[in-house]
């Protein structure tokens, strides 16, 4: 079988897709991973075959120029239920997101990817939920088509809410920016846009139900297998920590794409300097270079993969990115999320709080006193650790990527 993965040109998204791509290859299938040229190095370093399509975009430049955009209400897709959002807000969200995000990521890929799909003829397309170019490729080649989530499925849930609210509006006001855009990009190939094109035949989710949101798309659960790129188990990681170890990580992609961090690393280190903990600040080289001093109970390191570090930790402080979030769940580690409102961060953070396995704080509320107090509770009381281990057990019960391959083989055969 031929399996085509389609990712946004985001390193973290490629890392999340890699274990399933490896599982397909190990099962004897041909695997290709398509994205814009800027993602090629991340793909091949993961041991996968890259298909560069289209041209690179400039969305990261815009992210750095408008760092506050992560906190715009239109960036907060956690607000996806009727009780939380009204028609005008959802319409504005689509009217801004389609031209300034979805189209920027996808438009340059569509023609090249469609041509590749027509020539290579995949049997199955596995795509990033926002890589709509993959949906066009699947339809044009007749392949089965599933979405692989890097978040809670706020995109699918928001779409359901939007369609319900749109049906209640006067006919003249029923605009649908997402469907209209994808229909316009599909029309040259003789295709039309429908809900199956937008959502595929199924959705792969690595979140346990307690942290997810229900949608109309059939869900295929899959255990999260951490992949953080280059990974080494350094000698100091082989020794048991003498005190509760707290990891501070603000995510490589978030820092690089938005041109800086949303919380102050020195302030957090200072807030924890008198605590009876060992702090490991897992930083990018550029973040580490900006530190003028490091408290005695802290260690600043780079080139440390989270999946090698978190099993030794009692808590993780992070920015809310899905890779950090899911790796902490797999390790059974309580989390303190100091995050923006972008994407599904607030929804996942609040769900983590309800599960008892962590705390969500908007980054503007992350004062030194609050960070210190939350770390004390997460490391000093057993309830958070027990809740985190319960979530880990639920994840361990989910099918592995290798087990999911069989389900996706059947889906492709039926298609």
C-alpha positions in Angstrom: 0.0 0.0 0.0 1.1 3.6 -0.7 0.7 6.0 2.2 1.0 9.7 1.8 1.5 11.9 4.9 0.8 15.6 4.5 2.0 18.0 7.1 2.1 21.7 7.7 5.7 22.9 7.5 6.0 22.9 11.3 8.7 20.7 12.8 6.6 19.8 15.8 3.8 18.6 13.6 6.1 16.3 11.7 7.5 14.9 14.9 4.0 14.0 16.0 3.3 12.2 12.7 6.6 10.3 12.6 5.8 7.2 14.8 2.7 6.3 12.6 4.8 6.8 9.5 7.5 4.5 10.9 4.8 1.9 11.7 3.5 1.9 8.2 7.0 1.5 6.8 7.8 -1.3 9.3 4.6 -3.1 8.1 6.0 -3.1 4.6 4.1 -0.1 3.1 5.6 2.7 0.9 5.6 6.0 2.8 6.0 9.5 1.6 5.8 12.7 3.6 4.8 15.9 1.8 5.3 19.4 3.0 6.8 22.7 1.9 10.6 22.7 1.2 11.4 24.3 4.6 10.2 21.1 6.3 12.4 18.7 4.2 15.3 18.5 6.7 13.0 17.7 9.6 11.4 14.9 7.5 14.6 13.2 6.3 16.2 13.5 9.8 13.3 11.4 11.0 14.3 8.7 8.6 11.4 9.4 6.2 11.2 10.1 2.5 10.3 13.8 1.9 8.3 15.2 -1.0 8.9 18.9 -1.1 5.9 20.6 -2.7 5.1 24.3 -3.5 7.1 27.1 -2.1 7.9 28.2 1.5 5.5 30.7 3.1 6.3 33.7 5.3 3.8 33.0 8.1 6.5 32.7 10.7 7.7 36.2 9.9 4.2 37.4 10.4 4.0 35.5 13.7 7.1 37.2 15.0 5.9 40.6 13.9 2.5 40.2 15.6 3.3 38.1 18.6 0.1 39.3 20.4 -1.9 37.4 17.7 -1.7 34.3 19.9 -4.0 35.9 22.3 -6.6 37.3 19.8 -10.0 35.9 20.4 -10.0 34.7 16.8 -7.0 32.5 17.6 -8.7 30.8 20.5 -10.3 27.7 19.0 -10.9 26.3 22.5 -14.2 28.3 22.3 -16.0 25.8 20.1 -19.3 25.1 21.9 -22.5 27.0 21.4 -22.5 28.1 25.1 -19.1 29.8 24.6 -19.3 31.5 21.2 -21.9 33.2 19.0 -22.4 33.4 15.2 -20.6 36.7 14.7 -17.5 35.6 16.6 -17.2 32.3 14.8 -17.8 34.0 11.4 -15.0 36.5 12.2 -12.7 33.6 13.2 -13.1 31.9 9.9 -13.0 35.2 7.9 -9.6 35.9 9.4 -8.2 32.4 9.7 -8.9 31.2 6.2 -7.0 33.9 4.3 -4.3 34.6 6.9 -3.5 31.1 8.1 -5.2 28.2 6.3 -4.6 29.6 2.8 -1.0 30.7 3.6 -0.1 27.2 4.7 -1.9 25.4 1.9 -2.2 27.5 -1.3 1.3 27.1 -2.5 1.2 23.3 -1.9 -2.0 22.4 -3.7 -0.9 22.3 -7.3 2.4 20.4 -6.7 0.8 18.0 -4.3 -2.2 17.3 -6.6 0.3 16.5 -9.4 2.3 14.2 -7.1 -0.9 12.4 -5.9 -2.1 11.9 -9.5 1.2 10.3 -10.5 2.1 8.3 -7.3 -1.5 7.3 -6.6 -1.6 6.8 -2.8 -4.1 4.4 -1.3 -4.3 6.4 1.9 -3.6 10.0 2.8 -2.9 10.9 6.5 -2.9 14.6 6.9 -2.5 17.4 9.5 -5.9 18.7 10.4 -5.0 22.1 8.8 -3.2 20.6 5.8 -6.2 20.9 3.5 -4.0 20.4 0.5 -3.9 16.8 1.6 -7.7 16.6 1.3 -7.5 17.7 -2.3 -4.7 15.2 -3.0 -6.8 12.4 -1.5 -9.9 13.3 -3.5 -8.0 13.7 -6.8 -6.3 10.3 -6.4 -9.3 8.4 -5.0 -7.4 7.6 -1.8 -8.9 7.1 1.7 -8.2 10.1 3.9 -7.8 10.6 7.6 -6.7 13.5 9.8 -4.0 13.0 12.4 -4.5 15.4 15.3 -1.8 17.4 17.1 -4.4 18.9 19.4 -7.9 18.3 20.6 -10.2 18.3 17.6 -11.4 21.9 18.1 -11.4 22.3 14.3 -14.0 19.6 13.9 -16.1 20.7 16.9 -16.0 24.3 15.8 -17.1 23.3 12.3 -20.2 21.5 13.8 -21.1 24.5 15.9 -20.6 26.8 12.9 -22.9 24.8 10.6 -25.6 24.7 13.3 -25.4 28.5 13.9 -25.3 29.2 10.1 -28.5 27.3 9.5 -30.2 29.6 11.9 -29.2 32.8 10.1 -31.1 34.6 7.3 -30.1 33.0 4.0 -28.4 36.1 2.7 -26.0 36.0 5.7 -25.0 32.3 5.5 -21.4 32.7 4.4 -18.9 29.8 4.7 -15.3 31.1 4.2 -13.7 27.7 4.8 -15.8 25.8 2.3 -15.8 28.6 -0.2 -12.0 28.8 -0.2 -11.4 25.1 -0.5 -14.1 24.8 -3.2 -12.3 27.5 -5.2 -9.0 25.7 -4.9 -10.6 22.4 -5.8 -12.6 23.6 -8.8 -9.7 23.6 -11.3 -9.3 19.9 -10.7 -13.0 19.3 -11.3 -13.7 18.7 -7.6 -16.2 20.2 -5.2 -15.9 20.7 -1.4 -18.0 18.8 1.1 -17.7 17.9 4.7 -15.9 14.7 4.0 -13.2 16.6 2.2 -12.9 18.9 5.2 -12.7 16.1 7.7 -11.8 12.8 6.0 -13.3 9.4 6.7 -11.9 9.3 10.3 -9.7 11.2 12.8 -6.7 9.9 14.6 -6.4 11.2 18.2 -3.8 10.5 20.8 -5.7 12.2 23.6 -7.6 10.1 26.2 -11.3 10.9 26.2 -11.2 12.9 29.4 -9.0 15.5 27.6 -10.7 15.5 24.2 -13.9 16.9 22.6 -16.5 14.8 20.7 -17.0 15.5 17.0 -19.0 14.0 14.1 -15.9 12.3 12.7 -15.3 8.7 13.6 -12.3 8.7 16.0 -9.4 6.3 15.8 -7.5 6.4 19.2 -3.7 5.9 19.1 -1.2 5.9 21.9 1.2 8.9 21.7 4.8 7.8 21.1 7.1 10.7 21.9 9.6 11.7 19.3 11.6 14.9 19.9 14.2 14.7 17.2 17.8 14.1 18.2 17.9 12.3 21.6 20.7 11.2 23.9 20.4 9.8 27.4 23.1 11.9 29.0 25.0 10.5 32.0 23.3 12.8 34.6 19.9 11.5 33.5 21.0 8.0 34.5 21.3 9.0 38.2 18.2 9.3 40.3 17.6 13.0 41.4 18.2 13.7 45.0 15.3 16.1 45.2 12.0 16.4 43.2 13.1 17.4 39.7 11.1 20.1 37.9 11.6 20.6 34.1 11.1 24.0 32.6 10.6 23.9 28.8 9.1 26.5 26.6 9.2 24.6 23.3 11.5 25.0 20.4 8.9 25.6 17.7 6.9 28.2 19.7 10.0 30.2 20.6 11.5 30.1 17.0 8.2 30.8 15.2 7.1 33.7 17.4 10.5 35.2 17.9 10.7 34.8 21.7 9.0 33.4 24.8 5.8 34.5 26.4 7.1 34.0 30.0 10.4 35.1 31.6 12.8 32.2 32.2 15.0 34.1 34.7 12.0 35.1 36.7 10.8 31.5 37.0 14.2 30.3 38.0 14.4 33.0 40.6 11.0 32.1 41.9 12.1 28.5 42.5 15.6 29.3 43.7 14.7 28.8 47.4 12.5 25.7 46.9 13.7 22.3 47.8 13.6 21.1 44.2 16.1 20.6 41.4 15.1 22.6 38.3 16.2 21.5 34.8 15.7 24.3 32.3 15.6 22.5 28.9 16.3 25.4 26.6 17.4 26.3 23.1 21.0 27.4 22.8 19.7 31.0 22.1 17.6 30.9 25.3 20.5 29.5 27.4 22.9 32.2 26.1 20.5 35.0 27.4 20.8 33.7 31.0 23.1 35.9 33.0 23.0 33.6 36.0 21.5 30.3 37.1 20.4 29.6 40.7 22.3 26.9 42.7 19.3 24.5 42.5 19.0 24.8 38.7 20.7 23.4 35.7 20.3 25.0 32.2 20.8 22.5 29.4 20.2 22.2 25.7 20.0 19.2 23.4 17.9 17.3 25.8 14.9 15.4 24.4 11.9 15.7 26.7 11.1 11.9 26.5 14.5 11.2 28.1 14.1 13.8 30.8 10.5 13.7 32.0 10.5 10.2 33.4 12.9 11.5 36.0 10.7 14.6 36.9 8.0 15.3 39.4 6.6 18.2 37.4 6.8 20.0 34.1 6.4 23.8 33.5 5.8 24.5 29.8 4.1 26.7 27.2 1.2 24.4 26.3 2.5 22.9 23.0 1.0 19.5 22.2 4.4 17.7 22.0 5.3 18.8 25.6 1.8 18.2 26.8 1.5 14.7 25.4 5.0 13.6 26.4 4.3 14.6 30.0 1.1 12.5 30.0 3.1 9.5 28.7 5.6 10.1 31.5 2.9 10.4 34.1 4.1 13.9 35.1 1.9 16.7 36.5 2.0 19.9 34.4 1.9 23.6 34.9 0.9 25.2 31.6 1.9 28.9 31.2 0.3 29.5 27.8 -1.4 31.8 25.4 -5.0 31.3 24.1 -3.9 30.0 20.7 -5.4 26.9 19.1 -6.7 24.4 21.8 -4.3 25.4 24.6 -7.0 26.7 26.9 -9.3 23.7 26.4 -6.5 21.2 27.0 -5.3 23.1 30.0 -8.7 23.3 31.6 -9.3 19.6 30.9 -6.0 18.8 32.6 -7.1 20.7 35.6 -10.4 18.9 35.7 -8.5 15.6 35.6 -6.4 16.8 38.6 -3.2 16.4 36.7 -2.1 19.9 36.3 -2.8 23.7 36.2 -3.4 26.1 33.4 -2.4 29.7 33.7 -2.6 32.4 31.0 1.0 33.7 30.6 0.0 37.1 31.8 -1.2 35.7 35.1 2.0 33.6 35.6 3.5 35.7 38.4 6.5 34.4 40.3 4.4 33.8 43.4 1.8 31.8 41.5 4.4 29.7 39.7 6.1 28.9 43.0 2.9 28.0 44.8 1.7 25.7 42.0 5.1 24.0 41.8 4.9 23.4 45.6 1.5 21.7 45.3 2.4 19.7 42.2 5.6 18.3 43.7 4.6 18.2 47.4 1.2 16.6 47.4 0.4 13.2 46.0 -2.9 13.9 44.3 -1.5 15.6 41.2 1.0 12.8 40.6 -1.7 10.1 41.1 -4.0 11.9 38.6 -1.1 12.1 36.1 -0.4 8.4 36.4 -4.1 7.6 35.9 -3.9 9.6 32.6 -0.8 7.7 31.7 -2.5 4.4 32.3 -5.4 5.4 30.0 -2.9 6.3 27.3 -1.1 3.1 27.6 -4.4 1.2 27.0 -4.8 3.0 23.6 -3.7 1.1 20.4 -0.1 1.6 19.4 0.8 3.1 16.0 1.6 -0.5 14.8 -1.9 -1.7 15.9 -3.6 1.3 14.2 -1.9 0.4 10.9 -4.2 -2.6 10.6 -7.4 -0.4 11.0 -6.1 2.0 8.4 -5.3 -0.8 6.0 -8.9 -1.9 6.2 -10.2 1.7 5.7 -8.1 2.0 2.6 -9.3 -1.4 1.3 -12.9 -0.4 1.7 -12.3 2.9 0.0 
